Amino acid sequence: MARVLDTSETGPGITRLRVDAPRVARHWRAGQFVIIRPTADSERIPLTIAAANPTAGWIEVIVQAVGRTTTEIARTPRGGELADVVGPLGVPSEIERFGHVVVVGGGVGTAVAYPTALALAAAGNRVTVIVGGRTKDLVILDDEMRAAGLDVVVTTDDGSVGLHGLVTDALAEIIADGRPDRVIAAGPIPMMRAVAETTRRHGIPTMASLNPIMIDGTGMCGGCRVRVGGEVKFACIDGPEFDAHLVDFELLGRRNRAYLEFERSQRQLVAKP
């Protein structure tokens, strides 16, 4: 059991939880995740560790309530307990001194981009973060990254805050001003695919964090299979970060859409009183 130390609402249906997990906090590196089950009979939910304090022994995760189990996690109150918090899992982000790195976060994917951006800055890189959302309320962690001294560009689909447009619009402007040395994308699959296509024509090394397709977290379920450079990989154990220019996003998108009807039915069940 892991006790929830604090909770806060980051946006509509988006909750930030601080969880007592001292062993995870001591060993965590940026880019890694945990598997959480709110109750003993719940499904396994992989969530990126957004922040950790090894001295105090806590980690923070950000969860968007989109189905039954994520809603249960989000509703866990301060002082409540989660049945399982297992990790850290996955391969840490590659943190080196690259030069100018652009980190792109879309929606809740910004929770993945956040710790990686901070780690890259600590390693001596110049870091520009592009934070995107459909609307103002879905833009998260931009204030925290500004407070950390990072250059932050906000975009929204509806223009309610920041630049009116897509993250790739902002990325194209940055590239036009001076080619960055590396780009990292975390967010919805279509967004990451668009980022990869934007940087491909300029030959900019680009990584994509394939957290959205993970399920089991151990490679046993096979649900996060992805073809990278013609080889089959598993996002949870071989990633979650891969060379975005080698990821078969077309195949990945088709597989991801296969569960849309089931996910829609589960959301309807959760919405019922």
C-alpha positions as protocol buffer text, in pm:
chain_id: "A"
residue {
  index: 1
  type: MET
  ca { x: 0 y: 0 z: 0 }
}
residue {
  index: 2
  type: ALA
  ca { x: 115 y: 353 z: -76 }
}
residue {
  index: 3
  type: ARG
  ca { x: -30 y: 656 z: 100 }
}
residue {
  index: 4
  type: VAL
  ca { x: -139 y: 962 z: -95 }
}
residue {
  index: 5
  type: LEU
  ca { x: 23 y: 1263 z: 71 }
}
residue {
  index: 6
  type: ASP
  ca { x: -146 y: 1533 z: -132 }
}
residue {
  index: 7
  type: THR
  ca { x: -368 y: 1588 z: -436 }
}
residue {
  index: 8
  type: SER
  ca { x: -446 y: 1889 z: -650 }
}
residue {
  index: 9
  type: GLU
  ca { x: -641 y: 1959 z: -966 }
}
residue {
  index: 10
  type: THR
  ca { x: -413 y: 2054 z: -1252 }
}
residue {
  index: 11
  type: GLY
  ca { x: -693 y: 2091 z: -1507 }
}
residue {
  index: 12
  type: PRO
  ca { x: -1038 y: 1956 z: -1589 }
}
residue {
  index: 13
  type: GLY
  ca { x: -1024 y: 1585 z: -1513 }
}
residue {
  index: 14
  type: ILE
  ca { x: -646 y: 1607 z: -1451 }
}
residue {
  index: 15
  type: THR
  ca { x: -516 y: 1534 z: -1101 }
}
residue {
  index: 16
  type: ARG
  ca { x: -168 y: 1558 z: -954 }
}
residue {
  index: 17
  type: LEU
  ca { x: -95 y: 1314 z: -674 }
}
residue {
  index: 18
  type: ARG
  ca { x: 199 y: 1313 z: -436 }
}
residue {
  index: 19
  type: VAL
  ca { x: 256 y: 956 z: -316 }
}
residue {
  index: 20
  type: ASP
  ca { x: 472 y: 814 z: -39 }
}
residue {
  index: 21
  type: ALA
  ca { x: 712 y: 584 z: -227 }
}
residue {
  index: 22
  type: PRO
  ca { x: 1064 y: 619 z: -82 }
}
residue {
  index: 23
  type: ARG
  ca { x: 1226 y: 331 z: -270 }
}
residue {
  index: 24
  type: VAL
  ca { x: 1093 y: 452 z: -603 }
}
residue {
  index: 25
  type: ALA
  ca { x: 1201 y: 809 z: -528 }
}
residue {
  index: 26
  type: ARG
  ca { x: 1558 y: 698 z: -450 }
}
residue {
  index: 27
  type: HIS
  ca { x: 1609 y: 509 z: -776 }
}
residue {
  index: 28
  type: TRP
  ca { x: 1398 y: 711 z: -1025 }
}
residue {
  index: 29
  type: ARG
  ca { x: 1547 y: 881 z: -1328 }
}
residue {
  index: 30
  type: ALA
  ca { x: 1373 y: 1117 z: -1572 }
}
residue {
  index: 31
  type: GLY
  ca { x: 1164 y: 929 z: -1828 }
}
residue {
  index: 32
  type: GLN
  ca { x: 1077 y: 635 z: -1606 }
}
residue {
  index: 33
  type: PHE
  ca { x: 730 y: 538 z: -1486 }
}
residue {
  index: 34
  type: VAL
  ca { x: 540 y: 344 z: -1222 }
}
residue {
  index: 35
  type: ILE
  ca { x: 253 y: 98 z: -1240 }
}
residue {
  index: 36
  type: ILE
  ca { x: -35 y: 194 z: -1013 }
}
residue {
  index: 37
  type: ARG
  ca { x: -339 y: -4 z: -902 }
}
residue {
  index: 38
  type: PRO
  ca { x: -587 y: 184 z: -683 }
}
residue {
  index: 39
  type: THR
  ca { x: -732 y: -142 z: -545 }
}
residue {
  index: 40
  type: ALA
  ca { x: -615 y: -503 z: -537 }
}
residue {
  index: 41
  type: ASP
  ca { x: -849 y: -604 z: -821 }
}
residue {
  index: 42
  type: SER
  ca { x: -792 y: -298 z: -1045 }
}
residue {
  index: 43
  type: GLU
  ca { x: -621 y: -299 z: -1382 }
}
residue {
  index: 44
  type: ARG
  ca { x: -260 y: -180 z: -1404 }
}
residue {
  index: 45
  type: ILE
  ca { x: -210 y: 184 z: -1504 }
}
residue {
  index: 46
  type: PRO
  ca { x: 137 y: 306 z: -1614 }
}
residue {
  index: 47
  type: LEU
  ca { x: 204 y: 667 z: -1516 }
}
residue {
  index: 48
  type: THR
  ca { x: 520 y: 868 z: -1572 }
}
residue {
  index: 49
  type: ILE
  ca { x: 690 y: 1001 z: -1262 }
}
residue {
  index: 50
  type: ALA
  ca { x: 660 y: 1377 z: -1301 }
}
residue {
  index: 51
  type: ALA
  ca { x: 874 y: 1463 z: -999 }
}
residue {
  index: 52
  type: ALA
  ca { x: 1040 y: 1295 z: -703 }
}
residue {
  index: 53
  type: ASN
  ca { x: 1210 y: 1386 z: -377 }
}
residue {
  index: 54
  type: PRO
  ca { x: 1447 y: 1109 z: -263 }
}
residue {
  index: 55
  type: THR
  ca { x: 1509 y: 1281 z: 71 }
}
residue {
  index: 56
  type: ALA
  ca { x: 1142 y: 1317 z: 164 }
}
residue {
  index: 57
  type: GLY
  ca { x: 1057 y: 987 z: -7 }
}
residue {
  index: 58
  type: TRP
  ca { x: 774 y: 1095 z: -235 }
}
residue {
  index: 59
  type: ILE
  ca { x: 696 y: 1088 z: -605 }
}
residue {
  index: 60
  type: GLU
  ca { x: 438 y: 1280 z: -805 }
}
residue {
  index: 61
  type: VAL
  ca { x: 225 y: 1149 z: -1088 }
}
residue {
  index: 62
  type: ILE
  ca { x: -33 y: 1324 z: -1304 }
}
residue {
  index: 63
  type: VAL
  ca { x: -339 y: 1128 z: -1410 }
}
residue {
  index: 64
  type: GLN
  ca { x: -620 y: 1217 z: -1648 }
}
residue {
  index: 65
  type: ALA
  ca { x: -950 y: 1051 z: -1557 }
}
residue {
  index: 66
  type: VAL
  ca { x: -1056 y: 893 z: -1886 }
}
residue {
  index: 67
  type: GLY
  ca { x: -1177 y: 550 z: -1771 }
}
residue {
  index: 68
  type: ARG
  ca { x: -1281 y: 349 z: -1468 }
}
residue {
  index: 69
  type: THR
  ca { x: -938 y: 289 z: -1315 }
}
residue {
  index: 70
  type: THR
  ca { x: -783 y: 628 z: -1389 }
}
residue {
  index: 71
  type: THR
  ca { x: -1092 y: 784 z: -1231 }
}
residue {
  index: 72
  type: GLU
  ca { x: -1041 y: 569 z: -920 }
}
residue {
  index: 73
  type: ILE
  ca { x: -680 y: 682 z: -897 }
}
residue {
  index: 74
  type: ALA
  ca { x: -773 y: 1047 z: -944 }
}
residue {
  index: 75
  type: ARG
  ca { x: -1041 y: 1025 z: -674 }
}
residue {
  index: 76
  type: THR
  ca { x: -806 y: 883 z: -411 }
}
residue {
  index: 77
  type: PRO
  ca { x: -812 y: 1147 z: -136 }
}
residue {
  index: 78
  type: ARG
  ca { x: -527 y: 1291 z: 65 }
}
residue {
  index: 79
  type: GLY
  ca { x: -449 y: 1031 z: 329 }
}
residue {
  index: 80
  type: GLY
  ca { x: -600 y: 755 z: 119 }
}
residue {
  index: 81
  type: GLU
  ca { x: -404 y: 456 z: -4 }
}
residue {
  index: 82
  type: LEU
  ca { x: -322 y: 300 z: -340 }
}
residue {
  index: 83
  type: ALA
  ca { x: -293 y: -78 z: -346 }
}
residue {
  index: 84
  type: ASP
  ca { x: 22 y: -87 z: -561 }
}
residue {
  index: 85
  type: VAL
  ca { x: 286 y: 157 z: -676 }
}
residue {
  index: 86
  type: VAL
  ca { x: 558 y: -39 z: -855 }
}
residue {
  index: 87
  type: GLY
  ca { x: 871 y: 99 z: -1016 }
}
residue {
  index: 88
  type: PRO
  ca { x: 1069 y: 275 z: -1137 }
}
residue {
  index: 89
  type: LEU
  ca { x: 1022 y: 101 z: -1472 }
}
residue {
  index: 90
  type: GLY
  ca { x: 1138 y: 171 z: -1827 }
}
residue {
  index: 91
  type: VAL
  ca { x: 1462 y: 302 z: -1970 }
}
residue {
  index: 92
  type: PRO
  ca { x: 1554 y: 650 z: -1843 }
}
residue {
  index: 93
  type: SER
  ca { x: 1571 y: 940 z: -2087 }
}
residue {
  index: 94
  type: GLU
  ca { x: 1908 y: 995 z: -2251 }
}
residue {
  index: 95
  type: ILE
  ca { x: 2047 y: 1295 z: -2065 }
}
residue {
  index: 96
  type: GLU
  ca { x: 2361 y: 1442 z: -2217 }
}
residue {
  index: 97
  type: ARG
  ca { x: 2488 y: 1783 z: -2315 }
}
residue {
  index: 98
  type: PHE
  ca { x: 2342 y: 1809 z: -2665 }
}
residue {
  index: 99
  type: GLY
  ca { x: 2329 y: 2187 z: -2700 }
}
residue {
  index: 100
  type: HIS
  ca { x: 1987 y: 2334 z: -2779 }
}
residue {
  index: 101
  type: VAL
  ca { x: 1708 y: 2086 z: -2705 }
}
residue {
  index: 102
  type: VAL
  ca { x: 1341 y: 2147 z: -2780 }
}
residue {
  index: 103
  type: VAL
  ca { x: 1104 y: 1944 z: -2563 }
}
residue {
  index: 104
  type: VAL
  ca { x: 746 y: 1923 z: -2689 }
}
residue {
  index: 105
  type: GLY
  ca { x: 463 y: 1828 z: -2454 }
}
residue {
  index: 106
  type: GLY
  ca { x: 104 y: 1785 z: -2566 }
}
residue {
  index: 107
  type: GLY
  ca { x: -179 y: 1771 z: -2313 }
}
residue {
  index: 108
  type: VAL
  ca { x: -107 y: 1531 z: -2027 }
}
residue {
  index: 109
  type: GLY
  ca { x: 206 y: 1431 z: -2217 }
}
residue {
  index: 110
  type: THR
  ca { x: 358 y: 1745 z: -2066 }
}
residue {
  index: 111
  type: ALA
  ca { x: 389 y: 1542 z: -1743 }
}
residue {
  index: 112
  type: VAL
  ca { x: 638 y: 1326 z: -1935 }
}
residue {
  index: 113
  type: ALA
  ca { x: 816 y: 1623 z: -2091 }
}
residue {
  index: 114
  type: TYR
  ca { x: 852 y: 1809 z: -1759 }
}
residue {
  index: 115
  type: PRO
  ca { x: 1112 y: 1597 z: -1573 }
}
residue {
  index: 116
  type: THR
  ca { x: 1310 y: 1533 z: -1891 }
}
residue {
  index: 117
  type: ALA
  ca { x: 1329 y: 1906 z: -1966 }
}
residue {
  index: 118
  type: LEU
  ca { x: 1452 y: 1979 z: -1614 }
}
residue {
  index: 119
  type: ALA
  ca { x: 1714 y: 1703 z: -1632 }
}
residue {
  index: 120
  type: LEU
  ca { x: 1840 y: 1826 z: -1969 }
}
residue {
  index: 121
  type: ALA
  ca { x: 1871 y: 2180 z: -1834 }
}
residue {
  index: 122
  type: ALA
  ca { x: 2060 y: 2053 z: -1529 }
}
residue {
  index: 123
  type: ALA
  ca { x: 2302 y: 1879 z: -1768 }
}
residue {
  index: 124
  type: GLY
  ca { x: 2391 y: 2214 z: -1923 }
}
residue {
  index: 125
  type: ASN
  ca { x: 2162 y: 2223 z: -2227 }
}
residue {
  index: 126
  type: ARG
  ca { x: 1969 y: 2522 z: -2350 }
}
residue {
  index: 127
  type: VAL
  ca { x: 1612 y: 2393 z: -2326 }
}
residue {
  index: 128
  type: THR
  ca { x: 1306 y: 2532 z: -2499 }
}
residue {
  index: 129
  type: VAL
  ca { x: 976 y: 2373 z: -2405 }
}
residue {
  index: 130
  type: ILE
  ca { x: 666 y: 2384 z: -2624 }
}
residue {
  index: 131
  type: VAL
  ca { x: 353 y: 2311 z: -2421 }
}
residue {
  index: 132
  type: GLY
  ca { x: 36 y: 2248 z: -2618 }
}
residue {
  index: 133
  type: GLY
  ca { x: -329 y: 2187 z: -2538 }
}
residue {
  index: 134
  type: ARG
  ca { x: -667 y: 2202 z: -2708 }
}
residue {
  index: 135
  type: THR
  ca { x: -764 y: 2489 z: -2480 }
}
residue {
  index: 136
  type: LYS
  ca { x: -625 y: 2695 z: -2192 }
}
residue {
  index: 137
  type: ASP
  ca { x: -752 y: 2462 z: -1919 }
}
residue {
  index: 138
  type: LEU
  ca { x: -561 y: 2168 z: -2069 }
}
residue {
  index: 139
  type: VAL
  ca { x: -222 y: 2340 z: -2064 }
}
residue {
  index: 140
  type: ILE
  ca { x: -28 y: 2207 z: -1764 }
}
residue {
  index: 141
  type: LEU
  ca { x: 306 y: 2263 z: -1590 }
}
residue {
  index: 142
  type: ASP
  ca { x: 402 y: 2569 z: -1794 }
}
residue {
  index: 143
  type: ASP
  ca { x: 432 y: 2786 z: -1484 }
}
residue {
  index: 144
  type: GLU
  ca { x: 652 y: 2527 z: -1309 }
}
residue {
  index: 145
  type: MET
  ca { x: 888 y: 2514 z: -1606 }
}
residue {
  index: 146
  type: ARG
  ca { x: 910 y: 2892 z: -1627 }
}
residue {
  index: 147
  type: ALA
  ca { x: 989 y: 2899 z: -1254 }
}
residue {
  index: 148
  type: ALA
  ca { x: 1273 y: 2654 z: -1325 }
}
residue {
  index: 149
  type: GLY
  ca { x: 1420 y: 2903 z: -1573 }
}
residue {
  index: 150
  type: LEU
  ca { x: 1324 y: 2724 z: -1894 }
}
residue {
  index: 151
  type: ASP
  ca { x: 1211 y: 2901 z: -2211 }
}
residue {
  index: 152
  type: VAL
  ca { x: 844 y: 2807 z: -2251 }
}
residue {
  index: 153
  type: VAL
  ca { x: 621 y: 2851 z: -2554 }
}
residue {
  index: 154
  type: VAL
  ca { x: 249 y: 2776 z: -2508 }
}
residue {
  index: 155
  type: THR
  ca { x: 16 y: 2689 z: -2795 }
}
residue {
  index: 156
  type: THR
  ca { x: -356 y: 2617 z: -2792 }
}
residue {
  index: 157
  type: ASP
  ca { x: -579 y: 2487 z: -3069 }
}
residue {
  index: 158
  type: ASP
  ca { x: -843 y: 2751 z: -2994 }
}
residue {
  index: 159
  type: GLY
  ca { x: -607 y: 3039 z: -2916 }
}
residue {
  index: 160
  type: SER
  ca { x: -737 y: 3077 z: -2559 }
}
residue {
  index: 161
  type: VAL
  ca { x: -381 y: 3120 z: -2432 }
}
residue {
  index: 162
  type: GLY
  ca { x: -41 y: 3152 z: -2595 }
}
residue {
  index: 163
  type: LEU
  ca { x: -4 y: 3105 z: -2968 }
}
residue {
  index: 164
  type: HIS
  ca { x: -311 y: 3011 z: -3168 }
}
residue {
  index: 165
  type: GLY
  ca { x: -209 y: 2690 z: -3342 }
}
residue {
  index: 166
  type: LEU
  ca { x: -38 y: 2356 z: -3305 }
}
residue {
  index: 167
  type: VAL
  ca { x: 287 y: 2264 z: -3133 }
}
residue {
  index: 168
  type: THR
  ca { x: 434 y: 2195 z: -3475 }
}
residue {
  index: 169
  type: ASP
  ca { x: 368 y: 2556 z: -3578 }
}
residue {
  index: 170
  type: ALA
  ca { x: 579 y: 2676 z: -3287 }
}
residue {
  index: 171
  type: LEU
  ca { x: 842 y: 2410 z: -3357 }
}
residue {
  index: 172
  type: ALA
  ca { x: 870 y: 2520 z: -3721 }
}
residue {
  index: 173
  type: GLU
  ca { x: 930 y: 2879 z: -3608 }
}
residue {
  index: 174
  type: ILE
  ca { x: 1205 y: 2771 z: -3369 }
}
residue {
  index: 175
  type: ILE
  ca { x: 1373 y: 2565 z: -3642 }
}
residue {
  index: 176
  type: ALA
  ca { x: 1354 y: 2861 z: -3880 }
}
residue {
  index: 177
  type: ASP
  ca { x: 1531 y: 3081 z: -3622 }
}
residue {
  index: 178
  type: GLY
  ca { x: 1813 y: 2829 z: -3572 }
}
residue {
  index: 179
  type: ARG
  ca { x: 1824 y: 2452 z: -3605 }
}
residue {
  index: 180
  type: PRO
  ca { x: 1809 y: 2287 z: -3259 }
}
residue {
  index: 181
  type: ASP
  ca { x: 2038 y: 1993 z: -3184 }
}
residue {
  index: 182
  type: ARG
  ca { x: 1767 y: 1760 z: -3057 }
}
residue {
  index: 183
  type: VAL
  ca { x: 1388 y: 1739 z: -3020 }
}
residue {
  index: 184
  type: ILE
  ca { x: 1192 y: 1526 z: -2775 }
}
residue {
  index: 185
  type: ALA
  ca { x: 814 y: 1479 z: -2805 }
}
residue {
  index: 186
  type: ALA
  ca { x: 565 y: 1344 z: -2553 }
}
residue {
  index: 187
  type: GLY
  ca { x: 190 y: 1348 z: -2602 }
}
residue {
  index: 188
  type: PRO
  ca { x: -83 y: 1206 z: -2825 }
}
residue {
  index: 189
  type: ILE
  ca { x: 36 y: 976 z: -3102 }
}
residue {
  index: 190
  type: PRO
  ca { x: -79 y: 1204 z: -3389 }
}
residue {
  index: 191
  type: MET
  ca { x: 108 y: 1494 z: -3231 }
}
residue {
  index: 192
  type: MET
  ca { x: 431 y: 1296 z: -3198 }
}
residue {
  index: 193
  type: ARG
  ca { x: 399 y: 1179 z: -3556 }
}
residue {
  index: 194
  type: ALA
  ca { x: 358 y: 1539 z: -3673 }
}
residue {
  index: 195
  type: VAL
  ca { x: 664 y: 1646 z: -3472 }
}
residue {
  index: 196
  type: ALA
  ca { x: 867 y: 1364 z: -3629 }
}
residue {
  index: 197
  type: GLU
  ca { x: 766 y: 1471 z: -3980 }
}
residue {
  index: 198
  type: THR
  ca { x: 848 y: 1834 z: -3901 }
}
residue {
  index: 199
  type: THR
  ca { x: 1203 y: 1750 z: -3789 }
}
residue {
  index: 200
  type: ARG
  ca { x: 1268 y: 1474 z: -4042 }
}
residue {
  index: 201
  type: ARG
  ca { x: 1308 y: 1713 z: -4333 }
}
residue {
  index: 202
  type: HIS
  ca { x: 1572 y: 1904 z: -4136 }
}
residue {
  index: 203
  type: GLY
  ca { x: 1761 y: 1596 z: -4016 }
}
residue {
  index: 204
  type: ILE
  ca { x: 1714 y: 1687 z: -3649 }
}
residue {
  index: 205
  type: PRO
  ca { x: 1753 y: 1388 z: -3411 }
}
residue {
  index: 206
  type: THR
  ca { x: 1411 y: 1337 z: -3252 }
}
residue {
  index: 207
  type: MET
  ca { x: 1285 y: 1111 z: -2976 }
}
residue {
  index: 208
  type: ALA
  ca { x: 922 y: 1015 z: -2911 }
}
residue {
  index: 209
  type: SER
  ca { x: 797 y: 894 z: -2576 }
}
residue {
  index: 210
  type: LEU
  ca { x: 545 y: 618 z: -2646 }
}
residue {
  index: 211
  type: ASN
  ca { x: 387 y: 615 z: -2300 }
}
residue {
  index: 212
  type: PRO
  ca { x: 31 y: 641 z: -2440 }
}
residue {
  index: 213
  type: ILE
  ca { x: 38 y: 283 z: -2569 }
}
residue {
  index: 214
  type: MET
  ca { x: 165 y: 113 z: -2253 }
}
residue {
  index: 215
  type: ILE
  ca { x: -61 y: -118 z: -2055 }
}
residue {
  index: 216
  type: ASP
  ca { x: 102 y: -389 z: -1846 }
}
residue {
  index: 217
  type: GLY
  ca { x: 443 y: -233 z: -1796 }
}
residue {
  index: 218
  type: THR
  ca { x: 637 y: -560 z: -1806 }
}
residue {
  index: 219
  type: GLY
  ca { x: 621 y: -660 z: -2174 }
}
residue {
  index: 220
  type: MET
  ca { x: 407 y: -965 z: -2096 }
}
residue {
  index: 221
  type: CYS
  ca { x: 77 y: -841 z: -2240 }
}
residue {
  index: 222
  type: GLY
  ca { x: 219 y: -735 z: -2575 }
}
residue {
  index: 223
  type: GLY
  ca { x: -17 y: -439 z: -2591 }
}
residue {
  index: 224
  type: CYS
  ca { x: 260 y: -185 z: -2644 }
}
residue {
  index: 225
  type: ARG
  ca { x: 422 y: -356 z: -2943 }
}
residue {
  index: 226
  type: VAL
  ca { x: 569 y: -104 z: -3181 }
}
residue {
  index: 227
  type: ARG
  ca { x: 777 y: -139 z: -3496 }
}
residue {
  index: 228
  type: VAL
  ca { x: 1092 y: 71 z: -3481 }
}
residue {
  index: 229
  type: GLY
  ca { x: 1333 y: 60 z: -3772 }
}
residue {
  index: 230
  type: GLY
  ca { x: 1165 y: -259 z: -3894 }
}
residue {
  index: 231
  type: GLU
  ca { x: 1209 y: -437 z: -3559 }
}
residue {
  index: 232
  type: VAL
  ca { x: 938 y: -515 z: -3304 }
}
residue {
  index: 233
  type: LYS
  ca { x: 992 y: -340 z: -2973 }
}
residue {
  index: 234
  type: PHE
  ca { x: 790 y: -307 z: -2652 }
}
residue {
  index: 235
  type: ALA
  ca { x: 742 y: 48 z: -2528 }
}
residue {
  index: 236
  type: CYS
  ca { x: 742 y: -49 z: -2162 }
}
residue {
  index: 237
  type: ILE
  ca { x: 1069 y: -242 z: -2148 }
}
residue {
  index: 238
  type: ASP
  ca { x: 1263 y: -122 z: -2455 }
}
residue {
  index: 239
  type: GLY
  ca { x: 1146 y: 239 z: -2417 }
}
residue {
  index: 240
  type: PRO
  ca { x: 936 y: 435 z: -2364 }
}
residue {
  index: 241
  type: GLU
  ca { x: 1156 y: 668 z: -2574 }
}
residue {
  index: 242
  type: PHE
  ca { x: 1247 y: 574 z: -2931 }
}
residue {
  index: 243
  type: ASP
  ca { x: 1395 y: 738 z: -3237 }
}
residue {
  index: 244
  type: ALA
  ca { x: 1083 y: 909 z: -3373 }
}
residue {
  index: 245
  type: HIS
  ca { x: 1205 y: 889 z: -3732 }
}
residue {
  index: 246
  type: LEU
  ca { x: 1217 y: 509 z: -3708 }
}
residue {
  index: 247
  type: VAL
  ca { x: 878 y: 455 z: -3540 }
}
residue {
  index: 248
  type: ASP
  ca { x: 607 y: 311 z: -3766 }
}
residue {
  index: 249
  type: PHE
  ca { x: 339 y: 562 z: -3665 }
}
residue {
  index: 250
  type: GLU
  ca { x: 95 y: 439 z: -3929 }
}
residue {
  index: 251
  type: LEU
  ca { x: 88 y: 88 z: -3782 }
}
residue {
  index: 252
  type: LEU
  ca { x: 89 y: 226 z: -3430 }
}
residue {
  index: 253
  type: GLY
  ca { x: -209 y: 451 z: -3501 }
}
residue {
  index: 254
  type: ARG
  ca { x: -414 y: 166 z: -3648 }
}
residue {
  index: 255
  type: ARG
  ca { x: -350 y: -56 z: -3349 }
}
residue {
  index: 256
  type: ASN
  ca { x: -430 y: 222 z: -3105 }
}
residue {
  index: 257
  type: ARG
  ca { x: -764 y: 298 z: -3277 }
}
residue {
  index: 258
  type: ALA
  ca { x: -868 y: -67 z: -3245 }
}
residue {
  index: 259
  type: TYR
  ca { x: -974 y: -7 z: -2883 }
}
residue {
  index: 260
  type: LEU
  ca { x: -1171 y: 314 z: -2935 }
}
residue {
  index: 261
  type: GLU
  ca { x: -1518 y: 158 z: -2908 }
}
residue {
  index: 262
  type: PHE
  ca { x: -1430 y: -36 z: -2594 }
}
residue {
  index: 263
  type: GLU
  ca { x: -1276 y: 271 z: -2431 }
}
residue {
  index: 264
  type: ARG
  ca { x: -1583 y: 478 z: -2522 }
}
residue {
  index: 265
  type: SER
  ca { x: -1814 y: 222 z: -2359 }
}
residue {
  index: 266
  type: GLN
  ca { x: -1604 y: 220 z: -2042 }
}
residue {
  index: 267
  type: ARG
  ca { x: -1614 y: 600 z: -2019 }
}
residue {
  index: 268
  type: GLN
  ca { x: -1992 y: 587 z: -2047 }
}
residue {
  index: 269
  type: LEU
  ca { x: -2006 y: 339 z: -1758 }
}
residue {
  index: 270
  type: VAL
  ca { x: -1792 y: 566 z: -1541 }
}
residue {
  index: 271
  type: ALA
  ca { x: -2013 y: 866 z: -1624 }
}
residue {
  index: 272
  type: LYS
  ca { x: -2329 y: 691 z: -1503 }
}
residue {
  index: 273
  type: PRO
  ca { x: -2433 y: 788 z: -1150 }
}
